[in-house]
Amino acid sequence: MSQSVLFVCLGNICRSPLAEAALRQECARAGLDVVIDSAGTGDWHAGQPADERAQAVAARNGVDIGHLRARQVTASDFRDFDHIIALDNDNLRDLTAIRPARATAKLSLLFDHVPGREGEDVADPYYGRDNAFDQTWAEVTEAATTIRKWLETA
């Protein structure tokens, strides 16, 4: 039985689609069957593709995310996914606040899965320079490796 992971950031056009892509790539390399998706706590980008800079950094690292479309977290996500992983503490707080009473998903912060980085946020690259997306890719890739190992043992 496969596990499922939903990554969540604010608008679902930068960090969470990159985290989704990094974990998909990591799980594919390891032959691990995991359902992986991403969403945002906000709805203003719903239906839009990932930021062009996010698409570019993913492509430079061998992953096409051009097909992904932003969506907002729904109440059913808290039942449909085993794990909902926020990219920063603000979104983790928002997820905790909107979590339905009968939710089954386990909430966590991305860097809580990376030893020595617990409690840290993945910085939002949206207002930064293009190289901020390279930093985001490096961070979500680091986390994807440890999350994949964690999923293999869970």
C-alpha positions in Angstrom: 0.0 0.0 0.0 1.5 3.3 -1.0 1.8 6.3 1.2 0.8 9.8 0.3 2.4 13.2 0.8 1.0 16.7 0.2 3.4 19.6 0.2 1.9 23.0 1.1 3.2 26.6 0.8 1.3 29.8 0.4 0.4 30.1 -3.3 1.5 26.7 -4.7 3.6 28.1 -7.5 7.1 28.1 -6.0 8.2 26.0 -3.0 5.5 23.3 -2.8 5.7 22.3 -6.5 9.5 22.2 -6.3 9.2 20.0 -3.2 6.7 17.8 -5.0 9.1 17.5 -8.0 12.1 16.7 -5.8 10.3 14.0 -3.9 8.9 12.5 -7.1 12.4 12.4 -8.5 13.8 10.9 -5.4 11.1 8.2 -5.0 11.4 7.3 -8.7 15.1 6.8 -8.4 14.5 4.5 -5.4 11.5 2.7 -7.0 9.3 3.8 -4.1 5.6 4.0 -4.8 4.3 7.2 -3.1 1.4 9.5 -4.1 2.8 13.0 -4.1 1.0 16.3 -4.7 1.2 20.0 -3.7 -1.2 22.8 -2.8 -1.4 26.2 -1.3 -3.1 27.7 1.7 -4.1 30.7 -0.5 -6.3 30.5 -3.6 -5.1 33.5 -5.7 -3.0 31.4 -8.1 -5.5 28.5 -8.4 -5.3 27.0 -11.9 -2.1 28.7 -12.8 1.2 26.9 -13.7 4.2 27.0 -11.4 6.3 30.2 -11.5 8.5 30.3 -14.6 11.6 30.5 -12.4 10.5 27.4 -10.5 9.9 25.6 -13.8 13.3 26.6 -15.0 15.2 25.4 -12.0 13.3 22.1 -12.0 14.1 21.6 -15.7 17.8 22.3 -15.1 17.6 19.5 -12.6 15.9 17.0 -14.9 12.2 17.5 -13.9 9.4 18.9 -15.9 6.8 20.7 -13.7 5.1 22.6 -16.6 2.0 20.4 -16.2 1.4 21.2 -12.6 -1.4 23.7 -11.7 -1.8 25.5 -8.4 -4.7 24.6 -6.2 -5.8 25.4 -2.7 -5.8 22.9 0.2 -9.2 21.3 0.7 -10.8 19.7 3.7 -10.6 16.3 2.0 -6.8 16.6 1.7 -6.7 16.1 5.5 -8.2 12.6 4.9 -6.8 11.8 1.5 -3.2 12.2 2.4 -1.1 10.4 5.0 1.3 13.3 5.4 0.8 17.0 4.9 4.1 18.8 5.0 4.3 22.6 5.2 7.2 24.5 3.8 7.2 27.1 6.5 5.9 27.7 10.0 3.2 30.2 8.9 1.6 27.7 6.6 1.9 25.0 9.3 0.0 27.3 11.6 -2.6 27.9 8.9 -3.0 24.2 8.2 -3.4 23.5 11.9 -6.1 26.1 12.2 -8.1 24.8 9.2 -7.6 21.1 10.0 -11.0 19.4 10.2 -11.9 17.5 13.4 -11.8 14.1 11.6 -8.5 14.7 9.8 -6.2 11.7 9.6 -3.2 13.3 7.9 -0.1 13.9 10.0 1.1 17.5 9.8 4.7 18.5 9.9 7.2 21.0 8.7 9.5 20.1 5.8 12.8 20.8 7.7 11.6 18.8 10.7 12.5 15.8 8.5 16.1 17.1 8.1 18.4 16.5 11.1 19.9 19.8 12.3 17.3 22.0 10.5 14.2 21.3 12.6 11.9 24.2 12.9 13.4 26.1 10.0 11.4 27.6 7.1 12.1 27.2 3.4 12.5 30.8 2.4 9.9 32.0 -0.2 11.9 32.7 -3.4 9.0 34.6 -5.1 10.3 38.1 -4.5 13.9 37.2 -4.8 16.3 36.9 -7.6 16.4 33.8 -9.9 19.2 32.3 -7.8 16.8 32.2 -4.9 15.0 29.4 -6.8 18.3 27.4 -7.0 18.5 27.7 -3.2 14.9 26.5 -2.8 15.7 23.5 -5.1 18.8 22.6 -3.0 16.7 22.8 0.2 13.8 20.7 -1.0 16.1 18.2 -2.6 18.0 17.8 0.7 14.6 17.2 2.4 13.4 14.9 -0.3 16.2 12.5 0.4 15.5 12.3 4.1 11.8 12.1 3.6 12.2 9.3 1.1 14.3 7.4 3.6 11.7 8.1 6.3 8.9 6.8 4.1 10.8 3.6 3.4 10.9 2.8 7.0 7.4 4.0 8.0 
